[in-house]
Amino acid sequence: MPPVPPPAQTRRLALYALAVCVLAVAAAVVSFVQGSWLGIVWVLLAGLSSNMAWYYLRRGRQAAGQGKSVTS
């Protein structure tokens, strides 16, 4: 099983991923408004970071719900 960060760190990683997702969506909107097809890359980055945020949120909730350390 791969090593998992502590719950506080997973929450922080989820928030960072969510911030990247919001910024990538904003960059995609700006790119498409300016007529650039580079916005597709920003949409893909938003999807990736969104999945990362959900992953870390779920992982942190599962560890907190089980009442055990996720590092052991």
Secondary structure, DSSP 8 states (H G I E B T S, - for coil): ------HHHHHHHHHHHHHHHHHHHHHHHHHHHTT-TTHHHHHHHHHHHHHHHHHHHHHHHHHHHHTS-TT-
